[in-house]
Amino acid sequence: ARVPPYFARLQPRTLPSGATLLRDDFNGYVETFEACLDLLKDHERGRSVLIVSQITGMQTREENRLRYIAERAAET
């Protein structure tokens, strides 16, 4: 709990509006995407916005990858 997150790996950033951005843009591996969704699912909040640009490490066609992302995000 006392160790800061690795730069750009599930790194919380507070915006001027007071909202918290959970930054995870170092590399788009599917494992960190899963960890991010688990964190969002367990976190109490009023509203969340998920922005996904690319996920790597999935050996599947893009159509299936996008479907997977959408389904997992909807569960969160």
C-alpha positions in Angstrom: 0.0 0.0 0.0 2.9 2.4 0.6 4.6 1.7 -2.7 3.6 4.0 -5.5 2.3 2.4 -8.8 4.7 2.0 -11.6 4.6 4.9 -14.0 1.5 4.6 -16.3 0.5 1.2 -14.9 -2.8 1.6 -13.1 -1.6 4.9 -11.9 -4.3 7.1 -10.3 -4.2 10.8 -11.4 -6.5 13.4 -9.9 -7.8 15.8 -12.5 -8.5 19.5 -11.8 -12.3 18.7 -11.7 -11.6 16.3 -8.8 -12.3 13.2 -10.9 -9.7 10.4 -10.8 -8.2 9.0 -13.9 -6.8 5.5 -13.7 -3.9 5.7 -16.2 -2.7 2.4 -17.7 -1.1 3.4 -21.0 2.4 2.0 -20.6 1.5 -1.1 -22.7 -1.9 -2.5 -23.5 -1.5 -6.0 -22.3 -4.7 -7.9 -21.7 -3.6 -8.8 -18.1 -3.5 -5.2 -17.1 -6.8 -4.5 -18.8 -8.3 -7.3 -16.7 -6.8 -5.8 -13.5 -8.2 -2.4 -14.3 -11.7 -3.8 -14.9 -11.5 -5.7 -11.6 -10.5 -2.6 -9.8 -13.3 -0.6 -11.4 -15.8 -3.3 -10.5 -14.8 -3.3 -6.9 -14.6 0.4 -6.5 -17.7 2.4 -5.3 -18.3 5.3 -7.5 -21.1 7.3 -9.0 -20.0 7.1 -12.7 -17.1 5.6 -14.6 -15.8 6.1 -18.1 -13.6 3.5 -19.7 -11.4 4.5 -22.6 -9.7 1.7 -24.5 -7.4 2.2 -27.4 -5.6 -1.1 -28.0 -5.0 -4.4 -26.1 -2.2 -6.6 -27.0 -1.3 -10.2 -26.0 -4.6 -11.7 -27.3 -4.1 -14.3 -30.1 -7.5 -13.7 -31.7 -9.0 -11.8 -34.6 -9.7 -8.1 -34.0 -13.5 -8.6 -34.2 -13.3 -11.2 -31.4 -10.9 -9.0 -29.4 -13.3 -6.0 -29.6 -16.3 -8.2 -28.6 -14.4 -9.5 -25.6 -13.5 -5.9 -24.6 -17.1 -4.8 -24.9 -18.4 -7.7 -22.9 -15.9 -7.4 -20.1 -16.5 -3.6 -19.9 -20.3 -4.2 -19.8 -19.8 -6.5 -16.8 -18.0 -3.7 -15.0 
